Amino acid sequence: MIYPIKTTELQENLDFYGEVILMQERATQYLKGFPWCKTIIASSLYFNLGEKLCVFLYEIDNSASKDDNFLWVVVGDLPPMYLDTYGPKNTVHVLADYVDLAKKWISNIEAGLPVTDCYPFNIAPVAEMAALLKQRVVLIENAILANMDEIVLPAGLNDK
């Protein structure tokens, strides 16, 4: 498969097709849960490990910022996260940012510190959740990042 793939064009021959459809729905519902996400305009699949880990790029109607309509969304067997396209410009950087933000959250939990200055993961800030997230972060760092394709944003978005 050649990525990115518009989610309206996903076909059954895609690896983990059924799981990707579920992950897209999860990512869509995650974004729709924010009051500033008025509507979803389009989405594309950029990275695919089925229900374990997917990276999508969404175009939304953002009521909070007319210039911030494109968001990366990471979903899978871990807490979802969105990142704007002003930072990470490709799939490797998206997952590297996820890892960095998760590590800070995990570190704060392990040290008994508040997570108010961390990325607001939608999970309980307790040691058990930190340990589970740490397992996934280690997997992303040690097995996925070094072996994944670096798929960049479309040309017009890459200039931000």
C-alpha angles and dihedrals in degrees: 000000000000115000142247100054121183106240090229087063100049111134134198092251089068114110109260090005097167092045092049090053089054092047091050090052090048091050091047093050090046092056093042087057090072116084092222092060100088096170142347110242101179143335138199133197112237103168130020133196093141117235091350097066138343132171119206133180113218131195110205141172099249113199092191097055129015089200096052103068100128122075135173112224123199116197138161137088090349137060111294121248136187124206127185120238094242089084117031114041098183143029095264092054091046092057093040089055090048089053093048094049092045092049091055090050091047092047092052092050092048091050093047092245126140118262095216092114093046132086106288100246112187094235133095111275094234135125094253092056091044090053092050092047090047090058091055093044091052090051092050092048098044104033112017110037096055093047105042130097117253102233113185133212119266112280098259093051095045090067095066 
